[in-house]
Amino acid sequence: MATPYREGTMSKALRICLIWGLLLGVNFSATARRTPKGKRKPNPKITLRVYDNAGLPARLLSRALNQTSVIFGDAGVVVAPIFCTQDEPPAVCSQALDPSNIALRIIPGPVPGDEYNALGYSSGPYITVDYSRVEEVAARSDVSPDRILGCVVAHELGHVLLGPESHSAAGIMKARFTDKELRLIREMFIGFLPSQKERIRANVFSREGETRDLKARSIPLAQR
């Protein structure tokens, strides 16, 4: 027997489907407004010009800077190294530093007059790391030199972006790497504190803006 068509039941079902459709449509529209496609602000970038005066193996130096990049990547910042110690260094290596560029110099031993226990130091946009001290710490701690070097570079770059008086009681910005920090370095579980990450991102965004302004002012009016 054919089932009789019941208008009331079908109308009710249709109304329910229409209501759910409208609700889903509104929700999708609201979600689309909250997360517009292609509108996410890219992570700010800092360029690190690397001058290796210690003659490190290329693979070791690459691993060390990858460690630095991982630490800053966790803070939402891209670190882009440019190697300026090759036979034919990029032309940018001889140009003046702009706010988005930091210079890293790796030396084979301590500079006379420097604090002996310091693995590195920073002054303005310049970072210097004593690789002989990195090797000493690596030898007594059973941590690979590339990981220690990468963390020292991250620490000093942190000083450039956070200020000279920016040591913390824990994390990558601790004044001295104790056994605890060295263990974390070996396990790659060390980084910036949340408040430091926010300040670093804000600083690098600001530097990018300053660099854009400098480049805009350097373009002759006839070319604009």
C-alpha positions, 0 to 999 in steps of 0.5 A: 500500500502506498504511504499517504503524503502527510503535509504537516510532517514534511513541512515540519521536517523542511522547516527544521532543515532550513533552520539548521542550514541558516544556523550553519551558514551564519556560523561559517560566515562568522568564522570566515570573518574571524580567520580571513584567508590569506590575512595572517600577518607573517612572522617578522624576520631578522637577518644575521650576517655571519662572519666566521673568523674561527674557521668552523666546519660548514656543517657545524656552523649550519647546525648551530644556526639552525638551533638559533633559528629553532629557538627564535621560531618558537618566539615567532621570529624568523632568523635568516643567516647570510654567510659572509666568510665565503670566497665570494661573499654576498654584496650585502655583507659589505653594506651598512647594517640597517635595523633588520640586520645584525652582525655575528662574529665568531672568533677563535679565542678571547679578546684581551681584556674581555671577561674570561668566563664569557662565551659571548657578548653584544654591543649595538647590532654586533654580536661576538662569540668566543668559540674556544670557550664554547669548546671548553663548555662542550668538553666538560658537559657532554653537549655538542659544540654546535648546540652550545654555539647556537644557544649562545648566539640566541642568547646574545641576539636576545640581548640585542632585541631585549636590551643589555639588562635582560637576563632572566632566572630561567631559560635561554636568557639566564646569565650563566648556563648551569648544569640544568641549562646545559641539560636542556640545551642537549635535549633542545628544550630551552627557549625564551620566556613568554614575556620575552617572546612578546617583546622580541616580536614587537622589537623585530616588527618595529625594526622591519618598519624602520628598515622600510622607512629608510629604504623609502627615503633612499629612493630618489623622488624622480623614481617614485 
